[in-house]
């Protein structure tokens, strides 16, 4: 399993910097963008659920105070 990651990293490590930079950017930028979109989606979903729970709890309290 480690050879899957070890071989490309060894090739990239021994390559000149002018090759390393574009290769890392071509891989890192889309990967980080995808991770950021996933993270943002997770935060949005959690925020919406928390807001819904808060409003439900407030509505329940208001219903009991009106009686």
N, C-alpha and C positions, 0 to 999 in steps of 0.2 A: 504493500500500500504506500509506503513512504517513497518508493522509487517513482511513483506517479508524480509526486511533487518535487522530489529531489532532482531528477534529471532536468526539468525545465529551469529550476532555480539555479542549478550549476551552470547551465548554458548561459542564462541571463547574467549571472555574476561574472563570468569570464568574458562576456561581450564588452566591446568598447562603450563608453558612456553615450556616444551619439546614437547607438542602437538601443541601449537600455532605456533612455528617456522616452522615445516615442512608444516603445513596446509597453512600458509601465503605464503611460498615460492612456494608451488605447484600451488597456485592460482596466485600470483603476478608475478612470472617470465614469464609464458606464456602470461599473460595479457599485461605486459609491452613490451614483444617481439612483440606481435601482434600490439600494438599501435605504436611501433617504426617502424615497417614495413609499416604501413599505413601512418605515418608521412613522412617517406622517399619517398614513392611513390608520395605523394602530392607535396613534394619539387621538385622531379625529373620532374613531369609533368609541374609544374609552371615554372621551370627553362627552360625547353625545349620550352614552349610557349613564354616566354620572349625572348629567343635567336632567335626564328623564327621571332618574331615581329621586333626585332632589325635588323636582316639581311634583312628583307623585306623593312624596312625604309631606310636602307643604300643603298640597290639596287635601290630604287625609287629615292633617291637623286643622285646617280651616273648616272642614266638614264637621269635625267634632266640636269646634268652638261655636259653630252656628246653632247647634242643637240645644 
